[in-house]
Amino acid sequence: MDFAKTEITKGVTAIFNRMRNETHDDDEPILRLDSQDEEEPDIELDGGKTDASIFNKQEAPLEQTPFKVLLELEGVGTDEGRLGVDLVTILDISGSMRGIKLAKLKLAMQFLVQKLSRTDRLSVVTFNKKAEKLCPLRQITENSRTEIADQVNDLVAKSSTNTEAGLKLALKILKDRTRTKNRSVAIMLMSYGIEDPESQAITVPVSEVPVYTFAFGSGCDHEVLSVIAKNSKGGTFSPVPDLEDLSVAFSTSLAGLLNVAIEDLTLTVVPLNSSQLNKVNAGNYPQTRQATVMEPVTVTFRSLYDREIRKVLANLTLPKVDKRFGVQIFKVVFEYRVLGKDKFDSDERLINVTRIAKPKDEERREVLAEETRIGTASSIKEARILADQRELAEARKKLEDANASLSEIDAVLKAQVEHLHLLMASQETYDNQGKAFALALEASHESQRSTALPAGIPSLYDTPLMAEYKTQARNYDLDPEGYKVPTPEEDKITTAPPPPPVLQVDRAKI
């Protein structure tokens, strides 16, 4: 018997038993700005919605024919404000975080705290061999910002890496809250090292909470952090090979989780008039469909950030007809919930096509672009699997073929493929950097959600606010003492969509 291992296991079990028995109902109330004891009233938001755009050919031949329709759903936030966020950050302070890594983490945390507002609450959890709550969920005020920053600055890196303990403690803090009405939640997990053998973080159930994971450097278990984010409710995985980009990585996730437009979005596609719904491409989002291609398909998307888009490519077969006529080929119904309300809003669209002997329509460029993206994302995943199997030459060939099929209008995809190809120069380079980058690309394409990529590598899914937050994070890193981080109100002004053009009337012709 391995007595040393047995004793370690007993110690870990004791830690988890103690965590289970502890309660964390010490979350602070959200007090009014002008009061020391009066709480803010519950916020009621109106105006958040989903906009839908549909792209397809307007004509189809009389014979049986394949047909494609692209649906785009965009989250549109409200100008009335947003729900407060209860955020728990989980900071790795194991021995692997010593030196510049911990210093950069502290700086990034200062930026994060500055971007939170009075309606938000922040709890900080640290973990090494065990997990500890540095502070409960605290309302963000000038005083709490300073106090949390001081606590983070006093952290010292030591001991091993029990990621599971940190994640479980964060979930317990959110579960034990006394104030939950009309509040959204999120977890941000940051780590550098390989987790302890006794730590099994990927087994922790996180499906009800967004978990944003950040993997520092090359010495981290990227796959574990990637799986945790994928298993969560809309979280993302971000590799941070260069710690100079840590604040920027944080800013991408912050811009999303602080600006959720709608939640619980579902889309149902209903084929009509003998149309067959063969396939629905919607990334890794769950689909519910009946036994036949004549039945509806429902896709569950969960949340959408303000100005964030989900694309769905439907592949149909239209039946043979005898003469020209217009027909409805399918219906789309989407439902969603505005934050802070139990009521669901819904809308629907009908797709019409003219069946004609000799159609002249060419395929819509939006449809072709989405097909290209789906194919490229598939090639990236296949190349990553080959590289994991140490078949690097075949992996590189897969990327070269994908790159050759892209044109100048696919500049973002080309940049992603070429950078991954560069990181497959050798097996060592791939293991240290390429795998994490590939996992991040896969997750981003499958979820159609932005994640932090190495400096200079563009994302297809950045919202305007994400781009603004990244700029702010870079400015803050350059001058943390002198740079004033913009307020949420200033962010809204900066990223507001341009007003519609004013029609100029030539009065001389009236």
BELBELBEL-V795704 format. One record per residue. RES is the residue in three letters. PHI is phi in radians with two decimals (NA if undefined). Layout:
BEGIN
RES/PHI ; RES/PHI
END
This chain:
BEGIN
MET/NA ; ASP/-1.52 ; PHE/-1.15 ; ALA/-1.09 ; LYS/-1.15 ; THR/-1.09 ; GLU/-1.14 ; ILE/-1.10 ; THR/-1.07 ; LYS/-1.07 ; GLY/-1.12 ; VAL/-1.11 ; THR/-1.06 ; ALA/-1.09 ; ILE/-1.06 ; PHE/-1.16 ; ASN/-1.11 ; ARG/-1.14 ; MET/-1.09 ; ARG/-1.10 ; ASN/-1.45 ; GLU/-1.28 ; THR/-1.94 ; HIS/-2.27 ; ASP/-1.68 ; ASP/-1.76 ; ASP/-1.17 ; GLU/-1.35 ; PRO/-1.26 ; ILE/-1.63 ; LEU/-1.53 ; ARG/-1.14 ; LEU/-1.05 ; ASP/-1.75 ; SER/-2.45 ; GLN/-1.64 ; ASP/-2.47 ; GLU/-1.62 ; GLU/-1.44 ; GLU/-1.15 ; PRO/-1.21 ; ASP/-1.06 ; ILE/-1.45 ; GLU/-2.08 ; LEU/-1.88 ; ASP/-2.20 ; GLY/1.86 ; GLY/-1.10 ; LYS/-2.77 ; THR/-2.09 ; ASP/-1.69 ; ALA/-2.09 ; SER/-2.19 ; ILE/-2.25 ; PHE/-2.21 ; ASN/-2.84 ; LYS/-1.16 ; GLN/-1.55 ; GLU/-2.25 ; ALA/-2.55 ; PRO/-1.20 ; LEU/-1.28 ; GLU/-1.28 ; GLN/-0.99 ; THR/-2.64 ; PRO/-1.26 ; PHE/-2.61 ; LYS/-2.14 ; VAL/-2.34 ; LEU/-1.86 ; LEU/-1.92 ; GLU/-2.17 ; LEU/-1.97 ; GLU/-2.10 ; GLY/-1.34 ; VAL/-2.20 ; GLY/-1.35 ; THR/-1.95 ; ASP/-1.45 ; GLU/-1.42 ; GLY/2.13 ; ARG/-2.63 ; LEU/-1.25 ; GLY/-1.22 ; VAL/-1.91 ; ASP/-1.73 ; LEU/-1.94 ; VAL/-2.00 ; THR/-1.72 ; ILE/-1.97 ; LEU/-1.87 ; ASP/-1.32 ; ILE/-2.11 ; SER/-1.27 ; GLY/-1.02 ; SER/-1.19 ; MET/-1.63 ; ARG/-1.08 ; GLY/1.39 ; ILE/-1.10 ; LYS/-1.10 ; LEU/-1.18 ; ALA/-1.10 ; LYS/-1.18 ; LEU/-1.09 ; LYS/-1.09 ; LEU/-1.13 ; ALA/-1.12 ; MET/-1.15 ; GLN/-1.10 ; PHE/-1.12 ; LEU/-1.00 ; VAL/-1.09 ; GLN/-1.15 ; LYS/-1.45 ; LEU/-1.38 ; SER/-2.01 ; ARG/-1.09 ; THR/-1.41 ; ASP/-1.72 ; ARG/-2.29 ; LEU/-2.27 ; SER/-2.09 ; VAL/-2.03 ; VAL/-1.96 ; THR/-2.02 ; PHE/-2.56 ; ASN/-2.39 ; LYS/-1.19 ; LYS/-2.36 ; ALA/-1.88 ; GLU/-2.38 ; LYS/-1.58 ; LEU/-1.21 ; CYS/-2.70 ; PRO/-1.28 ; LEU/-1.17 ; ARG/-1.92 ; GLN/-1.11 ; ILE/-1.43 ; THR/-2.32 ; GLU/-1.06 ; ASN/-1.16 ; SER/-1.19 ; ARG/-0.99 ; THR/-1.12 ; GLU/-1.17 ; ILE/-1.14 ; ALA/-1.05 ; ASP/-1.12 ; GLN/-1.11 ; VAL/-1.15 ; ASN/-1.13 ; ASP/-1.50 ; LEU/-1.16 ; VAL/-2.21 ; ALA/-1.53 ; LYS/-2.93 ; SER/1.26 ; SER/-1.72 ; THR/-2.25 ; ASN/-1.78 ; THR/-1.10 ; GLU/-1.01 ; ALA/-1.09 ; GLY/-1.09 ; LEU/-1.19 ; LYS/-1.14 ; LEU/-1.14 ; ALA/-1.07 ; LEU/-1.12 ; LYS/-1.15 ; ILE/-1.07 ; LEU/-1.21 ; LYS/-1.16 ; ASP/-1.52 ; ARG/-1.00 ; THR/-1.60 ; ARG/-2.13 ; THR/-2.20 ; LYS/-1.14 ; ASN/0.97 ; ARG/-2.27 ; SER/-1.72 ; VAL/-2.29 ; ALA/-2.85 ; ILE/-2.22 ; MET/-2.10 ; LEU/-1.97 ; MET/-2.11 ; SER/-2.62 ; TYR/-2.03 ; GLY/-1.60 ; ILE/-1.47 ; GLU/-1.20 ; ASP/-1.02 ; PRO/-0.99 ; GLU/-1.40 ; SER/-1.50 ; GLN/-2.19 ; ALA/-1.12 ; ILE/-1.25 ; THR/-1.53 ; VAL/-1.30 ; PRO/-1.26 ; VAL/-2.19 ; SER/-1.18 ; GLU/-1.76 ; VAL/-2.36 ; PRO/-1.21 ; VAL/-2.11 ; TYR/-1.72 ; THR/-1.94 ; PHE/-2.30 ; ALA/-1.86 ; PHE/-1.53 ; GLY/1.13 ; SER/-1.71 ; GLY/-1.58 ; CYS/-1.82 ; ASP/-1.48 ; HIS/-1.09 ; GLU/-1.15 ; VAL/-1.06 ; LEU/-1.17 ; SER/-1.14 ; VAL/-1.15 ; ILE/-1.02 ; ALA/-1.10 ; LYS/-1.15 ; ASN/-1.32 ; SER/-1.50 ; LYS/-1.59 ; GLY/1.61 ; GLY/-1.32 ; THR/-2.30 ; PHE/-1.90 ; SER/-2.25 ; PRO/-1.36 ; VAL/-2.20 ; PRO/-1.16 ; ASP/-1.93 ; LEU/-1.15 ; GLU/-1.11 ; ASP/-1.70 ; LEU/-1.11 ; SER/-1.09 ; VAL/-1.13 ; ALA/-1.08 ; PHE/-1.04 ; SER/-1.11 ; THR/-1.08 ; SER/-1.18 ; LEU/-1.04 ; ALA/-1.06 ; GLY/-1.39 ; LEU/-1.17 ; LEU/-1.54 ; ASN/-2.45 ; VAL/-1.28 ; ALA/-1.57 ; ILE/-2.52 ; GLU/-2.28 ; ASP/0.97 ; LEU/-1.34 ; THR/-2.23 ; LEU/-2.22 ; THR/-2.03 ; VAL/-1.85 ; VAL/-2.07 ; PRO/-1.22 ; LEU/-2.19 ; ASN/0.91 ; SER/1.21 ; SER/-1.20 ; GLN/-1.91 ; LEU/-1.71 ; ASN/-1.39 ; LYS/-2.71 ; VAL/-2.15 ; ASN/-1.59 ; ALA/-2.44 ; GLY/1.14 ; ASN/-1.70 ; TYR/-1.34 ; PRO/-1.06 ; GLN/-2.11 ; THR/-2.10 ; ARG/-2.41 ; GLN/-1.48 ; ALA/-1.33 ; THR/-2.12 ; VAL/-1.33 ; MET/-1.59 ; GLU/-1.79 ; PRO/-1.18 ; VAL/-2.18 ; THR/-2.01 ; VAL/-1.95 ; THR/-1.81 ; PHE/-1.78 ; ARG/1.20 ; SER/-1.70 ; LEU/-2.30 ; TYR/-1.31 ; ASP/-1.05 ; ARG/1.21 ; GLU/-1.64 ; ILE/-2.14 ; ARG/-2.02 ; LYS/-1.96 ; VAL/-2.27 ; LEU/-1.86 ; ALA/-1.78 ; ASN/-1.85 ; LEU/-2.08 ; THR/-2.15 ; LEU/-1.61 ; PRO/-1.29 ; LYS/-1.19 ; VAL/-2.27 ; ASP/-1.71 ; LYS/-2.62 ; ARG/-1.21 ; PHE/-2.99 ; GLY/-1.60 ; VAL/-2.56 ; GLN/-1.50 ; ILE/-1.67 ; PHE/-2.88 ; LYS/-2.11 ; VAL/-2.05 ; VAL/-2.17 ; PHE/-2.21 ; GLU/-2.15 ; TYR/-2.79 ; ARG/-2.11 ; VAL/-1.27 ; LEU/-0.99 ; GLY/1.53 ; LYS/-2.27 ; ASP/-1.53 ; LYS/-1.26 ; PHE/-1.72 ; ASP/-1.69 ; SER/-2.51 ; ASP/-2.70 ; GLU/-2.58 ; ARG/-2.37 ; LEU/-1.92 ; ILE/-1.85 ; ASN/-1.93 ; VAL/-2.42 ; THR/-1.68 ; ARG/-1.47 ; ILE/-2.55 ; ALA/-1.11 ; LYS/-2.27 ; PRO/-1.17 ; LYS/-1.90 ; ASP/-1.10 ; GLU/-1.67 ; GLU/-1.05 ; ARG/-1.13 ; ARG/-1.12 ; GLU/-1.12 ; VAL/-1.17 ; LEU/-1.09 ; ALA/-1.12 ; GLU/-1.22 ; GLU/-1.08 ; THR/-1.10 ; ARG/-1.09 ; ILE/-1.07 ; GLY/-1.14 ; THR/-1.16 ; ALA/-1.06 ; SER/-1.13 ; SER/-1.13 ; ILE/-1.07 ; LYS/-1.14 ; GLU/-1.10 ; ALA/-1.14 ; ARG/-1.10 ; ILE/-1.12 ; LEU/-1.09 ; ALA/-1.15 ; ASP/-1.08 ; GLN/-1.51 ; ARG/1.15 ; GLU/-1.78 ; LEU/-1.19 ; ALA/-1.08 ; GLU/-1.18 ; ALA/-1.11 ; ARG/-1.11 ; LYS/-1.10 ; LYS/-1.05 ; LEU/-1.23 ; GLU/-1.09 ; ASP/-1.13 ; ALA/-1.11 ; ASN/-1.15 ; ALA/-1.14 ; SER/-1.47 ; LEU/-1.60 ; SER/-1.92 ; GLU/-1.10 ; ILE/-1.32 ; ASP/-1.74 ; ALA/-1.05 ; VAL/-1.15 ; LEU/-1.09 ; LYS/-1.07 ; ALA/-1.08 ; GLN/-1.16 ; VAL/-1.13 ; GLU/-1.15 ; HIS/-1.20 ; LEU/-1.13 ; HIS/-1.05 ; LEU/-1.09 ; LEU/-1.39 ; MET/-1.90 ; ALA/-1.07 ; SER/-2.59 ; GLN/-1.11 ; GLU/-1.13 ; THR/-1.10 ; TYR/-1.11 ; ASP/-1.08 ; ASN/-1.41 ; GLN/-2.28 ; GLY/-1.14 ; LYS/-1.09 ; ALA/-1.07 ; PHE/-1.11 ; ALA/-1.11 ; LEU/-1.08 ; ALA/-1.16 ; LEU/-1.08 ; GLU/-0.97 ; ALA/-1.08 ; SER/-1.14 ; HIS/-1.22 ; GLU/-1.17 ; SER/-1.66 ; GLN/0.90 ; ARG/-2.38 ; SER/-1.19 ; THR/-2.36 ; ALA/-1.25 ; LEU/-2.01 ; PRO/-0.92 ; ALA/-0.89 ; GLY/1.62 ; ILE/-1.63 ; PRO/-1.35 ; SER/-2.05 ; LEU/-1.38 ; TYR/-2.06 ; ASP/-1.11 ; THR/-1.54 ; PRO/-0.97 ; LEU/-1.21 ; MET/-1.09 ; ALA/-1.06 ; GLU/-1.18 ; TYR/-1.10 ; LYS/-1.08 ; THR/-1.07 ; GLN/-1.08 ; ALA/-1.10 ; ARG/-1.13 ; ASN/-1.10 ; TYR/-1.17 ; ASP/-1.07 ; LEU/-1.25 ; ASP/-2.57 ; PRO/-1.08 ; GLU/-1.43 ; GLY/-1.72 ; TYR/-1.41 ; LYS/-1.59 ; VAL/-1.21 ; PRO/-1.07 ; THR/-1.38 ; PRO/-1.00 ; GLU/-1.12 ; GLU/-1.19 ; ASP/-1.07 ; LYS/-1.09 ; ILE/-1.15 ; THR/-1.15 ; THR/-1.79 ; ALA/-1.09 ; PRO/-1.11 ; PRO/-1.12 ; PRO/-1.19 ; PRO/-1.10 ; PRO/-1.10 ; VAL/-1.52 ; LEU/-1.24 ; GLN/-1.58 ; VAL/-1.83 ; ASP/-1.45 ; ARG/-1.17 ; ALA/-1.16 ; LYS/-1.68 ; ILE/-1.49
END
